[in-house]
Amino acid sequence: MVRQLPPEICDRLRTDLEEFLSARPDLTMLDLTQQTTLCDSAGRNFLNGHLAGGFEVVGQLRRVLDLAKRGEILTPSGNNGTVLFAETESRQPPRATKARRFFETETVRKIAEVLDYTAKQATIAMVTGSFGAGKTEAVQAWRRGKGKNTPNLLLELDDFLLASKVDFIRQVANVLDLEVPRGCQAGAQVFRAVVEKLWEAPCLVILDQVEAARARVLQIVRQLHDRTHEAGVGIVLLGAPILVTRMTESRMTDLGALTSRIGIWVSVNGVSRAEMAAILKHEGIHDIEEPAFEMFWRLVGGSMRRLVHAIELLHARHAGKRVDKNTVASMATYLWGTQVRPEGV
């Protein structure tokens, strides 16, 4: 096996990382690694010189380091734009930064509980929710916070990884920074290398956007867990609600084998009505008519993504103005292409 990148490039990145961390005693290498899809040990081992510098590791760490230097992430204030909504109204949460709005909702807390449980029990968990409900952001928040001390890796699947078992297992190997042979015929060898690596350094494997994965890819997921769960490897599958239908109603043997191994099933509904009201209030949007709020709530449909986009638009174009049904109807057309008749709502 040969290194994918020359030693001088890797050494330069290590020097830059050390200088940055020396200037920021409030951060550790783990804080930087948590902003990537790498497992926690990858960043630490790379910095210590115990890990070869592959394209995946060097590329992700360089990207995160540059973002941190520019102050776009891991700002010295420490909250990184996170807004916590406590169960009591006595605690006033800090205001979210303009660059990044994140709100801790019941969905965020529920997903954090699933991640903690799955990591501890080394089982397979499945979390489903509508597009925009906040699943991915909830996972990122857990990795930045409660999950800091839990070795984990996050892999967001794309159409290529969803369709090819070889591409999928090779990408898992890349995230683990394994040097593997090239070629589509090396899938079995890569799979065994990934299993061996996970036995050496078990972690929680989080796979996002799984709803459209081919059966052959899900079969590899199942086999990967079969061979590593005794070492302490748990797997979390995140996807749209159609994933439940595929798992429970499909007659394909491959899916049935995976379904029988899932230890926890969780469905999240996104932002609730009460949470939306609290978020709008916290964002300074107080003057909103009740019929307009009801219309707004139905249009958002539990999507945190839609709500955040709407808040940004209201701040930009309606700051300090009263929000009525005409405002919401105009916003719906502008943001989502939805034609709404205010007088008919």
C-alpha positions in Angstrom: 0.0 0.0 0.0 1.2 3.6 -0.7 0.1 6.8 0.8 -2.4 8.8 -1.2 -0.7 12.1 -0.5 3.0 13.0 -0.1 4.4 13.3 3.4 5.2 17.0 3.1 1.5 17.9 2.5 0.4 15.9 5.6 3.2 17.4 7.7 2.2 20.9 6.6 -1.4 20.2 7.7 -0.3 18.8 11.1 1.8 21.9 11.7 -1.1 24.2 10.8 -3.4 22.2 13.1 -0.9 22.4 16.0 -0.5 26.1 15.6 -4.3 26.7 15.5 -4.9 24.5 18.6 -2.1 26.3 20.4 -3.8 29.6 19.7 -7.2 28.2 20.7 -6.8 26.5 24.1 -10.6 26.2 24.3 -10.5 23.6 21.5 -9.1 20.1 21.0 -8.5 18.0 18.0 -11.8 16.2 18.8 -13.7 19.5 18.3 -12.3 19.8 14.8 -12.9 16.1 13.9 -16.5 16.4 15.1 -17.1 18.9 12.3 -16.2 16.2 9.7 -17.6 12.8 8.8 -14.4 11.1 10.1 -14.5 8.9 13.1 -13.1 10.6 16.2 -9.9 8.6 16.4 -9.0 9.5 12.8 -8.2 13.2 13.6 -6.3 12.3 16.8 -4.2 9.6 15.1 -3.5 11.9 12.1 -2.3 14.7 14.3 0.0 12.3 16.2 1.4 10.9 13.0 -0.1 7.4 13.5 -2.4 7.7 10.5 -1.3 8.0 6.8 -2.6 11.0 5.0 -5.3 9.9 2.7 -7.3 12.3 0.4 -10.4 12.0 2.6 -8.7 12.8 5.9 -6.5 15.5 4.7 -9.2 17.1 2.6 -11.8 17.2 5.4 -9.4 18.4 8.1 -8.0 21.1 5.9 -11.6 22.3 5.1 -12.6 22.4 8.7 -9.4 24.1 9.8 -9.9 26.8 7.2 -13.5 27.3 8.3 -12.4 27.6 12.0 -9.7 30.1 11.1 -12.2 32.3 9.4 -14.5 32.1 12.3 -17.3 30.4 10.4 -17.4 27.5 12.9 -16.2 26.9 16.4 -16.3 30.5 17.3 -14.7 31.5 20.6 -18.1 32.3 22.1 -18.6 28.6 22.3 -22.3 28.3 21.4 -21.8 28.1 17.6 -25.2 29.4 17.0 -27.1 26.8 19.1 -30.3 27.9 20.7 -31.6 25.8 23.6 -35.2 25.7 24.5 -35.5 24.6 28.1 -38.7 23.0 29.4 -39.1 25.9 31.8 -39.5 29.5 30.6 -37.2 30.9 33.3 -34.1 30.2 31.3 -33.3 32.7 28.5 -31.4 31.0 25.6 -28.7 32.9 23.8 -29.6 34.3 20.4 -28.7 32.3 17.4 -26.0 33.7 15.2 -27.1 35.0 11.7 -24.6 32.6 10.0 -26.1 29.5 11.6 -29.5 29.0 13.2 -30.0 25.9 15.2 -32.8 25.2 17.7 -32.9 22.3 20.2 -36.3 20.8 19.8 -37.9 17.6 20.8 -36.7 16.0 17.6 -33.1 17.0 18.4 -33.4 15.5 21.9 -35.1 12.3 20.7 -32.4 11.7 18.1 -29.7 12.3 20.6 -31.2 9.7 22.9 -31.3 7.2 20.0 -27.6 7.9 19.2 -26.6 7.4 22.8 -28.6 4.2 23.2 -27.3 2.7 19.9 -23.7 3.5 20.8 -24.1 1.9 24.2 -26.0 -1.2 23.0 -24.2 -1.7 19.7 -27.4 -2.3 18.0 -29.0 -1.1 14.8 -31.4 1.9 15.0 -33.6 3.4 12.4 -34.8 7.0 12.6 -37.3 8.3 10.1 -38.8 11.7 9.5 -40.0 13.9 6.7 -37.5 15.9 4.6 -36.5 19.0 6.4 -37.5 17.7 9.8 -34.0 18.4 11.1 -32.5 14.8 11.3 -29.2 15.7 9.9 -28.8 18.9 11.9 -29.8 16.9 15.1 -27.0 14.4 14.4 -24.5 17.2 13.8 -25.5 18.8 17.1 -25.1 15.5 19.0 -21.6 15.1 17.4 -20.7 18.6 18.6 -22.1 18.2 22.0 -23.1 15.0 23.9 -21.4 12.7 21.4 -18.0 14.3 21.7 -16.7 11.5 23.8 -18.4 8.8 21.7 -16.3 7.6 18.7 -18.5 7.9 15.6 -18.5 8.5 11.9 -21.2 10.1 9.7 -21.7 9.2 6.1 -24.3 11.0 4.0 -25.3 8.8 1.1 -25.6 10.1 -2.4 -27.1 8.4 -5.5 -23.9 6.6 -6.3 -23.4 5.2 -2.8 -27.1 4.3 -2.6 -26.8 2.2 -5.7 -23.4 0.5 -5.5 -22.3 -1.8 -2.7 -18.7 -1.4 -3.8 -18.8 2.4 -3.8 -20.5 2.3 -0.5 -18.0 0.1 1.3 -15.1 2.0 -0.3 -16.5 5.3 1.0 -16.8 3.8 4.5 -13.1 2.8 4.1 -12.2 6.4 3.0 -13.9 7.9 6.1 -11.9 5.5 8.2 -8.8 6.6 6.2 -8.0 3.0 5.1 -5.6 2.6 2.2 -7.4 0.1 0.0 -6.8 -1.3 -3.5 -8.5 0.3 -6.4 -10.8 -1.4 -8.8 -14.4 -2.6 -8.7 -13.2 -6.2 -8.1 -11.7 -5.3 -4.7 -15.0 -4.9 -2.8 -14.6 -8.0 -0.7 -11.0 -7.0 0.3 -12.2 -3.6 1.2 -15.1 -5.0 3.2 -12.8 -7.2 5.3 -10.4 -4.3 5.8 -13.3 -2.2 7.2 -14.4 -4.9 9.5 -10.9 -5.3 10.8 -10.6 -1.6 11.4 -13.8 -1.4 13.2 -12.7 -4.3 15.5 -9.6 -2.3 16.3 -11.4 1.0 16.8 -15.2 0.4 17.3 -17.4 3.4 16.8 -21.0 4.4 16.1 -21.7 4.3 12.3 -24.3 6.9 11.3 -25.7 6.6 7.8 -27.9 9.5 6.6 -30.4 9.7 3.6 -30.8 5.9 3.4 -34.4 5.8 2.2 -33.5 5.1 -1.4 -30.6 2.6 -0.8 -30.6 -0.5 -3.0 -31.1 -3.8 -1.3 -27.6 -4.8 -2.0 -26.2 -1.8 -0.1 -28.5 -2.5 2.9 -27.3 -6.1 2.8 -23.7 -4.9 3.2 -24.9 -2.7 6.1 -26.4 -5.7 7.8 -23.3 -7.9 7.2 -21.1 -5.1 8.5 -23.0 -5.0 11.8 -23.1 -8.8 12.0 -19.3 -8.9 12.0 -18.6 -6.0 14.3 -21.4 -5.6 16.8 -19.6 -7.8 19.3 -16.7 -5.3 19.1 -19.2 -2.5 20.1 -20.2 -1.1 16.7 -23.7 0.3 16.5 -25.3 1.5 13.3 -28.0 4.3 12.9 -30.0 4.6 9.7 -31.7 7.9 9.0 -34.2 8.4 6.2 -37.6 9.5 5.0 -40.7 7.6 6.2 -40.8 5.5 3.1 -37.8 3.6 4.6 -40.2 2.0 7.2 -42.5 0.9 4.4 -39.6 -0.7 2.5 -38.4 -2.5 5.6 -41.7 -3.8 6.8 -43.6 -4.6 3.6 -40.9 -5.7 1.2 -40.7 -9.4 0.4 -37.0 -9.2 -0.5 -34.9 -11.5 1.7 -32.1 -9.0 2.0 -34.3 -6.4 3.6 -36.0 -8.9 5.9 -32.6 -9.9 7.2 -31.8 -6.3 8.1 -35.3 -5.6 9.5 -35.1 -8.4 11.9 -31.9 -7.0 13.4 -33.1 -3.4 14.0 -33.2 -2.9 17.7 -35.0 0.4 17.9 -37.4 2.2 15.6 -38.0 6.0 16.0 -40.2 8.4 14.0 -39.7 12.1 14.4 -42.3 14.7 13.4 -40.1 17.8 13.1 -40.9 21.1 14.8 -44.1 21.2 16.8 -46.7 24.0 16.9 -45.6 25.1 20.4 -41.9 24.9 19.4 -42.6 27.0 16.3 -44.3 29.7 18.4 -41.4 29.7 20.9 -38.8 30.0 18.0 -40.7 32.9 16.4 -40.9 34.7 19.7 -37.2 34.1 20.4 -36.4 35.4 16.9 -38.2 38.7 17.7 -41.2 37.9 15.5 -43.9 38.9 18.1 -46.4 40.8 16.1 -48.1 38.0 14.2 -51.9 37.7 13.9 -53.4 34.4 15.1 -54.9 33.4 11.8 -51.6 34.2 10.1 -49.8 32.0 12.6 -52.2 29.1 11.9 -51.7 29.5 8.2 -47.9 29.8 8.7 -47.9 26.6 10.8 -49.8 24.6 8.2 -47.4 25.7 5.5 -44.3 24.8 7.5 -45.7 21.4 8.1 -43.2 20.5 10.8 -40.2 21.3 8.5 -37.4 23.0 10.4 -35.7 23.8 7.1 -38.8 25.7 5.9 -39.2 27.5 9.2 -35.6 28.7 9.2 -35.9 29.9 5.6 -39.1 31.7 6.5 -37.5 33.4 9.5 -34.6 34.6 7.4 -37.0 36.1 4.9 -39.1 37.8 7.5 -36.0 39.4 9.1 -34.9 40.6 5.6 -38.1 41.9 4.2 -40.6 42.4 7.1 -38.4 43.3 10.1 -40.5 45.1 12.7 -43.7 44.8 10.7 -46.9 43.1 11.6 -47.2 39.6 10.0 -50.7 39.0 8.7 -52.1 36.4 6.3 -51.1 38.4 3.2 -47.5 38.4 4.5 -47.6 34.6 5.0 -49.2 34.1 1.5 -46.6 36.2 -0.2 -43.8 34.4 1.7 -45.1 31.0 0.7 -45.1 32.0 -3.0 -41.6 33.5 -2.7 -40.0 30.6 -0.8 -41.9 27.5 -1.9 -43.9 28.4 -5.0 -47.1 27.7 -3.1 -50.1 29.8 -4.2 -52.3 30.6 -1.2 -55.5 32.7 -1.1 -55.4 34.5 2.3 -59.1 35.2 2.2 -59.9 31.5 1.9 -57.8 30.4 4.9 
